[in-house]
Amino acid sequence: MADARQVHQYLAAVLSHRGPGELPYAEDDRWLIRHHLASLSEIFPSLRPSASAFTYNDGRTATLLHAEGSIRTSPGRRLPASIWLLEAYPHVPPAVFLRPARGTLIMPGHPHVDSSGAVDAPYLRSWRFPKSNLADLVHSLSLLFNLENPLYTGTEPKKEPAEMKRVSEKVQRDLAGLARIREAEMEGFLGVQAELKRRKEAIIRGMRELEEERENLEQELQIILTNTDVMESWVRETSGKNGRRRWKTREVNVDDVFEPYDEKSRQMMECSAMDLALDDTIYALDRAVTEGCVPFDVYLKNVRALSRDQFFHRSTAVKVQSKAGRMPRHAT
């Protein structure tokens, strides 16, 4: 567990370093690179990540991450190997090299390893971003080199039997099938990831809208509080003027605050008030009979009486309004 923590800390440090000696990987790919190397180190502890200078075939040199160690192919047999993460990784496969120990040679004519130790395996040829990863690569190399050992000791390599070749081809087919299964699983994971991303964006958008609505409500609240202060100031000033200081010592009657201009205005206001009051009463009776609180015959009797009163008040209001409209207007 301590080794795994050290690997995570080392990768976090080298990938977050900026300035001279900064690794040449794209910013958006660094998290996936760290995840690939950490997973590889956990599954295959014999491969440890580090950063070193890598020389390309054209002579160019760059500081790259690589996993150095050995790949176990069978009990008691390991192949020294180094896996280099090129600058475009993980969009391109890594460069894998075998490093034969002293007294060990590379098998001439090996189908997957050339004389320089460079590995050309089916998994590398079928590398697909972002589905392919280092742990699956090493697992496939372990199975492949267990059937076709690329190294030998001595002066003459042992001839590969025909049966071994057939088994090797079968393993390669199985590996290809396994790769297709992994790709299908990865596509499913990518679909789930896309859905989660869509939901995250919807949640962020909803939170932003709620925040805007909260700000608008706070602005409206400030306006209301300001208007309330203005009204309270007006009431305080008015209560001390025109002989109305009596409002301070007793409760204010609304009917005393608003007075009709003349007799017709008073009559008009009373008729309108009675009309609205009768409307409310009829509405209350409607609800009462609907809920079964009032018998239907009692309901009809009261509604008839109230309707007559309402008609009377409405008629009176119309007459008063008509007379008020015919009254001559005098200049003041």
N, C-alpha and C positions, 0 to 999 in steps of 0.2 A: 504493500500500500504506500510505503514511503517512497519507493522508486517511482510509482505512478505519479505521486504528487510532485516529485522533483522534475519528472518529464514535463508535466503540465506547466510548472513554473518556468522551466527553461524555454519551452516553446512560446509561452506568453511573453517572455522577455525579449527573445530574438525577433519575434514577429512584430512587436510593438516598438522596436527601436527605430528612431528616425535620425537622419544625418549621415555622416561618414560611416561606411560599412553597412548601410541599410540593405536589407534583402530586396531583390528586384521583383517581388511578387505583387500582383494587383491587390489594391486595398480590399475589394469586394471578395477576394478569394482567400484571404488570410485565415478567416475563421474555419473554413472547410479544410485548409491545409493543416491547421493545428488539430482539428478533429481526426483527420486521417492518420497523422503521425502518432497521436496519443492512442488511438484505437490499435494501431499496429504494434506499439510498444506493449500494450496491455495483453494482447493475444499472443504475440511472439516476443517475449522479453529478451531474447537473444539479439534482437535488432534494436539498436539504440539511436535516436536522432541526434544529429549535430550539424554544424554549419562549417563548410570548408570551401576552398577554391576549386572550381571545376573548369577544365579546359575543353572547349569545343573543338571539333575537327578543323575549323578554320583558324584556330589559334587564339580565338577570343577567350578571355577568362572572366568568370563571374563567381561571386560567393553564393552558394546554393545550399539548401538543406538536403541532407541525405540520411538514410538509415543504414548503419554499418553493423555487421555482425555475421550470423550464419543462418542458413535455412536448413531445418531438419528434414531429411528425406526418408530416413528409416532409423530404427533404433541403433544408436551408436554411430550414425553417419550424418555428417553435417557438411554443407557446402558454404564456404566463405563467400559472402556476397555484399554488394553495396547497391543501394537503390537511391538514385539521384532525382530530385524533384526539379525539373527544368523550369525556366522562367515563366512559361505559359501554363504550367501545371495549375489546376487539375484539368484544364481544357485539353491538354495533350498527355499521353502516358509518360510515366517516369522512364529514365534510362537505367537499366539493370545490368550490372556487371558481376561476373564471377571472378574471384581473386584466388587462383590456385596457390596452395601453400607450397613450401619448398619440397621438391621431389614429386609434385603432383602436376599432371599435364591435362590439357583440354583434349577431349576425344576428337580426333580428326573427322571432319565430315558430319559432325553432330547436327541434327536438323534444327536445333533451337539455340545453339551457342556457337559463335564463330571463333576463330583463332585468337582474337583479342580479348575474349571473355564476354563480349556483348551478347545479351540474351534477346532472342526474338521469339517470344512465346505467343500462343493463340490469344491469351487474355490481353496481352499488350496490343496485338493487332486489332482486337475488337473493343478497344477502350472507348467508353462513351461517358461523356460528362452529362450530369453529375452522378450517374449511377455507379460507375466503377470506383474502386477504392483500393488502398494499399493492402489491407488485410486479406481481401479476396484474391488479390494478385499473388501474394506470398503463399496462400493456401493452394492455389492452382499450380504454382511452381513446385511446391513440395510434392504434390501428386505426380506431376509431370516428370520431375527429375528422379523420383523413386523408380519409375519404369525405365527411364532413359538417362542413366547416370552420365553427366557430361565430363566427369573427371576420372582419371585413372592413374595408377601408380606403376612406374616401370617404363620400359622402352617400347613395348608393343601393346596396343589396346586390345582388349578381348572383343571378338566378333559378336555382334548382336544376333541372337537366334531369330528365326522367322516368327516363332510363337510370341516372343517378346515384342516384336514389331506390331503384330496384330493386337496384342493387349494394349500397347501404347495408343494405337489408333482408336480403340474402343474407349480408352480413358479420355482421349481428346474429344470424342463425340459426347461423352458424358459431361465433360467440363463445359462444352458448348451449350448442352441442354440446361445445365445448372446456371450458366450465365443468362440464358433466356428467362429462366424462372426468376432470377434475381432482378432482371430488368423489368419484368411484369410487376413484381412486388414494389420496386422503386417507383414505377409509374403510378401505382396506387397511392403510395406515400406522397408523391408530388401532387396528386389530385387533392388529397386531404390538406396538404400544406397550402395549396391555392385557395381552397374553401376557407381555411382558417384565416388566411390573409384577407380575403374578401370580408369576412365577418369582423375582423379587427378594424378594417377601414370603415365599415358601417358603424361600429361602436364609436370610433373616434369622431366620425361625422356627426353622430347623434349627440355626443358630449359637447362638441363645438356649438351645435345649435342650441342645446340647453344653456350653455354658458352665455351665448348671445341673448337668449330670452331672459336669463337672470339679470344681465346688465340692463336690458330695457326696462324690466320691472323695477330695478333699483332707481333708474332715472325717473320713472313715473312716480315712485314712492317719494322721491325728493320733491317733485313738483307738488304732490298732494300735501306733503308736510309744509312746504312753503306757503301754499294757499291757505292751509289751516292756520298758520301763524298770522297771515294777513287778516283772515276773518276774525281771529281772536283779538287781534289788535283793534280792529274796527268795532267789535262788540264792546271792548273795554272803553274805547273813546266815546262811543255812542251812548253807553249806559250812564255816562257822567254829564250828558248834555240834555238841553230841552226839558228839564224837570223830570227825567226818567231815572233818577238815582234810586228810585223805589225798587228797581229790578234787582238791586243788590241784596235787598232784605227779604224778598219773597220770590217764589217761583213765577216765571214769566208765563202768562197765558197766551197761546198762539193767537187766539181770537182777538186779543187786545192789541196785538202788534199790527195786524193788517185790518184796516177799516175801509169800508166802501166809500166811494167818492160822493155818492148821493143816494137817494132813496131807490132809484131804479137799479143802481149798481148793487145795493144791498139785496134787493129782491132777486136780482139775477144770480148773485152769488149763493143765496139761500136755496133757490130752485136747483141750481147745478149741484150743490152739496147734497140735497135730498135725492136727486136723480142718481148720483154715484152711490150713495148709501143704500138705496133700494136695489141697485145693481148687485152690490156686495151681499145683501140679504138674500136675494133670489139665488145667487150662486151658492151661498151656504146651504140653502134649502135643497138645491140640486144635489149637492154632495151628501146631505143627510138622507135623502130618500134613496140615493144610490147605495149607501151603506146600510140601509134598513133601519135607520134610527127614527124615521118619521113615517107614519102610515101614508099611503098614497092619497087617500081622500083628504087628509089634513093638509098634505102638500099642495094639492090642487086648490083647495079653499084659500090658503094663504097666498099662493102665487097670484090668484085672481085679484085678491085685495091689494096686494103690493103692486101689481101691474096697473090697476086703476090709479093708485096714488102716483105711480111713476109717470103715467100718461098725463095726469093733471099738472105735475111739476114741469114736465117737458113742454107742455102746451103753454103754460104760463111764461116759461123762459123764452119761448119763441115770440110770444106777444110782446114781452118787455123789450126784447132785442129789436123787434120790428118798430116799436114806438121810438126807441132810442135812435134808430137809423133815420127816422123822419124828422127828428128834432132839428131846428135851424142851428147853424154854427155861428157863433159870434166871435169877432176878432177881439183879442185881448191886448 
